[in-house]
């Protein structure tokens, strides 16, 4: 998605309103308009990158440092027991806005959110095969 049509770039530019939680020179955090739970916050770089792997190391660092600070505040404000920090990359992974963003989702015990993680198992030798393929691509 080009910066000119990116909703998050428009939010950064002040063209679309948001409920801002935090802002500095490189990062903006605001409440998600379709929250999974109260306090669900999005952390975005102000510069446009579509997915996490496209972000330079300094941008990744800024996002994660901000998310760490915000997570404590979000959990406290929501009186939550914990939180999820999620980043969907690509449409197949559920990314709706083509601008990298980290979800900080406050969680309470027994809330039923993400109640079932679809965990599987590797067949004999498959984990080693997959790990080798990943190492080849590094």
C-alpha positions as CSV (number, residue, x, y, z in Angstrom):
1,X,0.0,0.0,0.0
2,X,1.4,3.4,-0.9
3,X,1.9,6.0,1.7
4,X,-0.6,8.3,0.0
5,X,-3.4,5.8,0.5
6,X,-2.3,4.4,3.9
7,X,-4.9,5.1,6.6
8,X,-2.1,5.0,9.3
9,X,0.0,7.5,7.3
10,X,-3.1,9.7,7.2
11,X,-3.4,9.4,11.0
12,X,0.2,10.3,11.4
13,X,-0.3,13.4,9.2
14,X,-3.3,14.4,11.3
15,X,-5.7,14.0,8.4
16,X,-7.7,11.3,10.2
17,X,-8.4,11.6,13.9
18,X,-7.3,9.0,16.5
19,X,-7.5,8.6,20.2
20,X,-3.8,9.1,20.9
21,X,-2.1,7.4,23.8
22,X,1.6,8.2,23.1
23,X,3.6,10.0,20.5
24,X,7.3,10.9,20.0
25,X,9.4,11.8,17.0
26,X,9.3,8.3,15.5
27,X,6.4,6.4,17.0
28,X,2.6,6.9,17.5
29,X,0.3,4.8,19.7
30,X,-3.4,5.1,19.6
31,X,-6.5,3.0,20.6
32,X,-7.7,0.5,18.0
33,X,-11.1,1.5,16.5
34,X,-12.2,-2.1,16.6
35,X,-10.7,-3.3,20.0
36,X,-10.5,-6.9,21.0
37,X,-10.6,-5.7,24.6
38,X,-10.8,-2.2,26.3
39,X,-7.4,-0.5,26.0
40,X,-6.4,-2.4,22.8
41,X,-3.6,-0.1,21.5
42,X,-1.8,0.1,18.2
43,X,1.9,1.1,18.1
44,X,3.1,2.2,14.7
45,X,6.2,3.8,13.3
46,X,5.6,7.2,11.8
47,X,7.5,6.2,8.7
48,X,5.7,3.9,6.3
49,X,6.8,0.2,6.2
50,X,4.3,-2.4,5.2
51,X,5.6,-5.4,7.2
52,X,7.9,-6.0,10.1
53,X,10.7,-7.5,7.9
54,X,10.8,-4.3,5.9
55,X,11.6,-2.1,8.9
56,X,15.2,-1.1,9.6
57,X,16.6,-2.2,13.0
58,X,16.4,1.3,14.5
59,X,12.6,1.4,13.7
60,X,12.0,-2.1,15.1
61,X,13.8,-1.0,18.3
62,X,11.7,2.2,18.6
63,X,8.5,0.3,18.2
64,X,9.4,-2.4,20.7
65,X,10.8,0.0,23.3
66,X,7.5,2.0,23.0
67,X,5.4,-1.2,23.2
68,X,7.2,-2.3,26.3
69,X,6.4,1.0,28.1
70,X,2.9,1.1,26.8
71,X,2.2,-2.5,27.8
72,X,2.7,-1.7,31.5
73,X,0.4,1.3,31.2
74,X,-2.3,-0.5,29.2
75,X,-2.4,-3.4,31.6
76,X,-2.6,-1.1,34.6
77,X,-5.2,1.2,33.0
78,X,-7.3,-1.8,32.0
79,X,-6.9,-3.6,35.3
80,X,-5.8,-6.6,33.3
81,X,-3.8,-9.7,34.2
82,X,-1.6,-9.7,31.2
83,X,-1.4,-8.7,27.5
84,X,-0.7,-10.0,24.0
85,X,1.7,-8.2,21.8
86,X,0.9,-9.2,18.2
87,X,2.1,-8.1,14.8
88,X,0.2,-9.5,11.7
89,X,2.3,-9.4,8.5
90,X,0.5,-9.8,5.1
91,X,-3.1,-10.4,4.3
92,X,-2.7,-14.2,4.9
93,X,-1.7,-13.4,8.5
94,X,-4.7,-11.1,9.1
95,X,-3.0,-7.7,8.4
96,X,-5.8,-5.3,7.4
97,X,-3.8,-2.1,7.2
98,X,-0.7,-2.2,5.1
99,X,1.5,-0.3,7.6
100,X,3.4,-2.2,10.2
101,X,1.7,-2.1,13.6
102,X,1.9,-3.9,16.9
103,X,-1.2,-4.6,18.8
104,X,-1.0,-4.4,22.6
105,X,-4.1,-6.2,23.8
106,X,-4.9,-6.2,27.5
107,X,-6.1,-9.6,28.8
108,X,-7.9,-10.8,31.9
109,X,-7.9,-14.4,33.1
110,X,-10.8,-16.3,31.6
111,X,-11.7,-13.6,29.0
112,X,-12.0,-16.1,26.2
113,X,-10.0,-14.1,23.8
114,X,-7.8,-16.3,21.7
115,X,-9.1,-19.2,23.8
116,X,-7.7,-21.9,21.5
117,X,-4.2,-21.7,20.0
118,X,-4.1,-24.0,17.0
119,X,-0.9,-25.8,18.1
120,X,0.3,-28.7,16.1
121,X,3.2,-31.1,16.2
122,X,6.1,-31.8,13.8
123,X,6.5,-35.3,12.3
124,X,9.7,-37.1,12.8
125,X,12.6,-35.1,11.4
126,X,10.4,-32.3,10.0
127,X,11.4,-29.7,12.6
128,X,15.1,-30.2,11.5
129,X,14.1,-29.9,7.8
130,X,12.2,-26.6,8.4
131,X,15.0,-25.2,10.6
132,X,17.5,-25.9,7.9
133,X,15.4,-24.2,5.2
134,X,15.1,-21.1,7.5
135,X,18.8,-21.0,8.1
136,X,19.5,-21.2,4.4
137,X,17.3,-18.1,3.8
138,X,19.0,-16.0,6.5
